[in-house]
Amino acid sequence: MILGPLLTLLLVLAVAPALPGLATRTRALLTGRRGAPVLQLYRDLARLLRKNVVYSRTTTAVFRIGPMVVVATVVAAATLLPLDGHAALLSFRGDLVAFTGLLGLGRFALVLAGLDTGSSFEGMGASREVTVSVFAEPALFLCLTVLVLATGEISLAGMLGERLAAVWFGAAPSLVLAAAALFMLALAETSRVPVDDPATHLELTMIHEVIVLDHSGPELGMILFGNAVKLALFGALVTGVLLPLGLLPVWLAPLVLVAGLGVVAIGVGIVESSMARLRMNRVPQFLVAASALAVFGVILLLR
């Protein structure tokens, strides 16, 4: 019962650093550039682990704890998801609230770490990060509400497991809308175009990159790894909603999941190559659009 979900979780954690690289590589190919290798993040993480950490004299323990909380929360959130569509490492009624709360706690810790530097520049980035979360978190709850109404379950293992496979065709329009909203949230939660641009260094447009400017060495590596795992979690949600993995054999479901994560990462790269980053005042509208898609899904299930 535990071995299958544990192996799937370890597989997702091992594959997660390749997803940003796959998205970046797709973006580079579609825009006529060579781009970095798909496995570049693995090299960056190995290099950062060998470096020393430099701390500002103005920082406190809050700054040091932040990256560890980021990694701990995303890994803990991953244990609540039935990644292979069969079972989750941890499951209880209402664990969807714990899942969203863990993701919010990781963001809160990162924002506090940015504010702890005493830099007005990082304070600006923290303010923008919180603004994004104000619109992203209600959209995530609405997407989960679609799954609750479709399956009648209030646990992630129930709503993304075999019960979802049984009701998928009857609730397909709502589930497709929820998957589209989750994909939009993946772009926002992982600081990708059109909400943010991980490759930018322009002061007026930076959001996530501003908060991590003072981090270095292994702590910066933890933040990069946590962000990659978060992309994998949202990719797993999109894949689990669109593909009822609970119908597949236990040995095949993890392989299909990895393929789905790759497709989501390629989709991120396609979006980044086809549109520019939104102006800051347009980002809330983008996230409201994601909420609207989920609301339409709820309405279709209530009719």
C-alpha positions in Angstrom: 0.0 0.0 0.0 2.8 2.4 0.8 5.6 1.2 -1.5 3.8 2.2 -4.7 3.0 5.8 -3.8 6.4 6.2 -2.3 8.2 5.0 -5.4 6.0 7.3 -7.5 6.7 10.2 -5.3 10.5 9.6 -5.5 10.1 9.3 -9.3 8.3 12.7 -9.5 11.0 14.3 -7.3 13.7 12.9 -9.5 12.0 14.1 -12.7 10.9 17.5 -11.4 14.2 19.4 -12.2 13.9 18.4 -15.8 10.5 20.1 -16.3 11.8 23.7 -16.2 14.6 22.7 -18.5 12.1 21.1 -20.9 10.0 24.2 -20.9 13.0 26.4 -21.5 14.3 24.2 -24.3 10.9 24.2 -26.0 10.8 28.0 -25.8 14.3 28.2 -27.3 13.5 25.9 -30.2 10.3 27.7 -31.1 12.0 31.1 -31.0 15.0 30.0 -33.1 17.6 29.8 -30.4 19.8 27.1 -29.2 18.9 27.3 -25.5 20.2 25.5 -22.4 20.2 21.7 -22.1 17.1 20.1 -20.7 19.2 18.8 -17.7 20.7 22.2 -17.0 18.9 22.6 -13.6 20.5 19.3 -12.4 23.9 20.8 -13.1 22.9 24.1 -11.4 21.8 22.3 -8.3 25.0 20.2 -8.1 27.0 23.4 -8.5 25.0 25.3 -5.9 25.4 22.4 -3.4 29.2 22.8 -3.6 29.1 26.5 -2.9 29.2 28.4 0.4 26.3 30.5 1.6 26.7 34.3 2.0 24.5 36.1 4.5 23.8 39.8 4.8 24.4 41.3 8.3 20.8 42.5 8.3 19.2 39.0 8.0 18.0 36.8 10.8 17.1 33.1 11.2 13.9 33.8 9.1 16.1 34.2 6.0 17.8 30.9 6.7 14.7 28.9 7.4 12.8 30.2 4.4 14.3 27.9 1.7 14.0 24.8 4.0 10.3 25.6 4.5 9.8 26.0 0.7 11.2 22.5 0.1 9.4 20.9 3.1 6.0 22.2 2.2 6.0 21.2 -1.5 7.3 17.7 -0.6 4.6 17.4 2.1 2.0 18.6 -0.4 3.2 15.9 -2.8 2.5 13.2 -0.2 -1.2 14.2 -0.2 -1.6 13.8 -4.0 -2.4 10.4 -5.5 0.2 10.9 -8.1 -0.4 7.6 -9.9 -4.2 7.8 -9.5 -4.4 4.9 -7.1 -3.3 6.0 -3.6 -1.5 8.8 -1.8 1.1 8.5 1.0 -1.1 10.5 3.3 -4.8 10.8 2.9 -7.7 12.1 5.1 -11.0 13.8 4.6 -10.5 17.5 3.7 -6.9 17.1 2.9 -7.4 19.4 -0.1 -7.4 22.3 2.4 -4.0 21.0 3.8 -2.7 20.8 0.3 -3.5 24.4 -0.6 -2.4 25.5 2.9 1.1 23.9 2.5 1.6 25.6 -0.8 0.6 28.9 0.8 2.9 28.3 3.7 5.8 27.8 1.4 5.1 31.1 -0.4 4.6 32.9 3.0 8.0 31.6 4.2 9.7 32.8 1.0 8.1 36.2 1.2 9.2 36.6 4.8 12.7 35.6 3.9 12.7 38.4 1.2 11.4 40.9 3.7 14.0 39.9 6.2 16.8 41.3 4.1 15.6 44.8 4.7 15.8 45.6 1.0 13.1 47.8 -0.4 13.6 46.1 -3.8 12.9 42.7 -2.3 10.0 44.2 -0.4 8.5 45.2 -3.8 8.9 41.7 -5.1 7.3 40.2 -1.9 4.4 42.6 -2.3 3.9 41.4 -5.9 4.2 37.8 -4.9 1.5 38.2 -2.3 -0.7 40.0 -4.8 -0.4 37.0 -7.2 -1.3 34.6 -4.4 -4.4 36.6 -3.5 -5.9 35.8 -6.9 -4.3 32.3 -7.5 -5.4 30.6 -4.3 -9.2 31.2 -4.8 -8.8 29.9 -8.3 -7.1 26.7 -6.9 -10.0 26.2 -4.5 -12.5 26.6 -7.3 -10.7 24.0 -9.4 -10.8 21.6 -6.4 -14.4 22.4 -5.9 -15.1 21.1 -9.5 -13.5 17.8 -8.5 -15.4 17.6 -5.3 -18.7 18.2 -7.1 -17.8 15.7 -9.9 -16.8 12.9 -7.7 -18.6 13.5 -4.4 -15.3 13.1 -2.5 -13.6 15.6 -0.3 -10.1 14.0 -0.2 -7.5 14.3 -2.9 -7.1 10.5 -3.1 -10.8 10.1 -3.6 -11.3 12.9 -6.1 -8.3 12.0 -8.2 -8.5 8.2 -7.9 -10.8 5.6 -9.4 -13.9 7.6 -8.5 -12.8 10.2 -11.0 -12.3 7.6 -13.7 -15.9 6.4 -13.1 -17.5 9.8 -13.6 -15.1 11.3 -16.1 -17.2 11.1 -19.2 -20.3 12.5 -17.5 -18.4 15.5 -16.1 -15.9 15.9 -19.0 -16.7 19.6 -19.9 -16.2 20.7 -16.3 -13.1 18.7 -15.8 -11.5 20.1 -19.0 -12.3 23.6 -17.8 -10.7 22.8 -14.4 -7.6 21.4 -16.1 -7.3 24.5 -18.2 -7.6 26.7 -15.1 -5.0 24.5 -13.3 -2.6 24.9 -16.2 -3.0 28.7 -16.0 -2.3 28.5 -12.2 0.8 26.4 -12.9 2.2 29.4 -14.9 1.4 31.8 -12.1 2.5 29.6 -9.2 5.9 28.7 -10.8 6.6 32.2 -12.0 6.4 31.5 -15.7 5.4 33.7 -18.7 2.9 35.4 -19.0 2.7 36.1 -15.2 6.5 36.3 -14.6 9.7 35.6 -16.5 12.4 33.5 -14.8 15.0 34.8 -17.3 14.3 38.5 -16.8 16.5 40.9 -14.8 14.5 44.1 -15.4 13.7 45.8 -12.1 10.3 46.9 -13.1 9.1 43.4 -14.2 10.6 41.0 -11.7 8.5 39.2 -9.1 9.8 35.9 -7.9 13.4 36.6 -8.9 13.5 39.6 -6.7 12.8 37.7 -3.6 15.6 35.2 -4.1 18.3 37.8 -5.0 20.1 37.5 -1.7 20.0 33.7 -1.5 23.0 31.7 -2.6 24.6 28.3 -2.4 22.5 25.3 -1.2 19.7 27.6 -0.1 19.2 29.0 -3.6 19.3 25.4 -4.8 16.5 24.5 -2.4 14.4 27.3 -3.8 15.0 26.3 -7.4 14.2 22.7 -6.6 11.1 23.6 -4.7 9.8 25.6 -7.6 10.5 22.7 -10.0 8.6 20.3 -7.7 5.7 22.8 -7.6 5.6 22.7 -11.4 5.5 18.9 -11.2 2.6 19.0 -8.7 0.5 21.2 -10.9 1.5 19.1 -13.9 0.3 16.0 -11.9 -3.0 17.7 -11.2 -3.5 18.6 -14.8 -2.6 15.1 -15.9 -4.7 13.5 -13.2 -7.8 15.5 -14.2 -7.5 14.9 -17.9 -6.3 11.2 -17.8 -8.0 8.9 -15.3 -4.8 7.2 -14.1 -6.8 5.1 -11.7 -7.9 2.9 -14.6 -4.3 2.0 -15.6 -2.2 -0.8 -14.0 -0.1 0.2 -11.0 3.1 -0.3 -13.0 2.0 1.7 -16.0 0.4 4.7 -14.2 3.7 6.3 -13.1 5.1 6.1 -16.6 2.0 7.8 -18.0 2.3 10.4 -15.3 5.9 11.2 -16.3 4.8 11.5 -19.9 2.0 13.8 -18.8 4.4 16.0 -16.9 6.6 16.3 -20.0 3.6 17.3 -22.1 2.7 20.0 -19.5 6.3 21.3 -19.5 6.2 21.5 -23.3 2.9 23.3 -23.1 4.5 25.8 -20.7 7.3 26.3 -23.3 4.8 26.8 -26.1 3.0 29.5 -24.1 6.2 31.3 -23.3 7.3 31.3 -26.9 3.9 32.5 -28.2 3.1 35.4 -25.9 4.9 38.1 -24.0 4.9 38.7 -20.3 1.7 40.6 -19.2 1.9 44.0 -17.7 1.6 44.0 -13.9 -1.9 45.3 -13.9 -3.0 42.6 -16.3 -1.8 39.7 -14.1 -4.9 39.8 -11.8 -7.1 39.7 -14.9 -5.3 36.5 -16.1 -5.9 34.8 -12.7 -9.5 36.0 -12.6 -9.9 34.3 -16.0 -8.6 31.1 -14.5 -11.2 31.4 -11.7 -13.9 32.1 -14.3 -13.1 28.9 -16.1 -13.4 27.0 -12.8 -16.7 28.7 -12.0 -18.1 27.7 -15.4 -17.1 24.1 -14.5 -18.9 24.4 -11.2 -22.1 25.8 -12.9 -22.1 22.9 -15.4 -22.1 20.5 -12.5 -24.9 22.3 -10.6 -27.3 22.5 -13.6 
